[in-house]
Amino acid sequence: MPDSVIIQEQKGDTLNDASDDDMNEEEDDTNINMANAEKEAAVSFMPLQEALQKMKRQVRLQRRKVKQLQKDKKNKD
């Protein structure tokens, strides 16, 4: 996944990402490479905290999509 993916704004991104619904269903165990987060913050002119939250959100959204695809495949069979 290219690091620049998080520059794309996503509806619902907030600095208080922990209060979003996607955090209610799983513990945030996302391991983000801080060097990548620092690069992204510098390139996008956003605070490091915001860049880190967006990276974590992107990972959680990808996990959710994979889970949904697996669930859909299982229901199809």
N, C-alpha and C positions, 0 to 999 in steps of 0.2 A: 504494500500500500504506500503510495507516495505521501511524503510528509505534508505536501501542500493541500491535501484533501481537506484538512480542517479549516483552511481559509474560507471555504464555501460556507456561507451563513446557513444555518438550519433553523427553521421555525421552532421556537420554544427554548432555544439556548439561553441560559441565564447564568449569572455568576453564582447564584444559589442553586446549583444543579442538584444538590442533595434533596431539595424539596420537590423535584420533578417526580412524576409518577413512575418513571423507569427505575428509580432508586428504591422504590418500595418492595420490589420483588426479588432483589438480590443484593448481597453485600458488595460494596465497591472494592474489589480486589485487583483493579486494573493497575498493571505495572507499566508506567510510561517512562521512556528514556528521557531524562531531563535535558540532555544535550539537544535532542530534537525539539522539545518544548521551548527551549531558549532560542533556538534558530527560528522557530515559527513565530514566536513573540516578536523577535527583531524584524523579520520580514514583513509581518502584518501590522506592525506598529500598535500592538495591543499589549496590555499588561501580561506578565508571565502567568499569573493566576488564571486569567481568562483563557489564555492559550492552552494551559494544562487542562482546564475544565472541558474545553471543546474537544481536546484529544481524547479524554476519558469518555465523553459522551459518544464520540464517534465509535469507539471500541464497543461500548455497551449496545449501541444501535446495530452494529454488525453482529454481535452475539445474539441479539434478539431476532434478527433476520434469519440467522442460521437455525435457531431453535424453531422458528415458525416454519421454515422450509422443511425441516425434519418432521415436524408435527403434521404438516400437510401431506408429505410423502407417506407417512405412516397411515394416515386416515384414508389415503387413496388406495393403498394396498388392501 
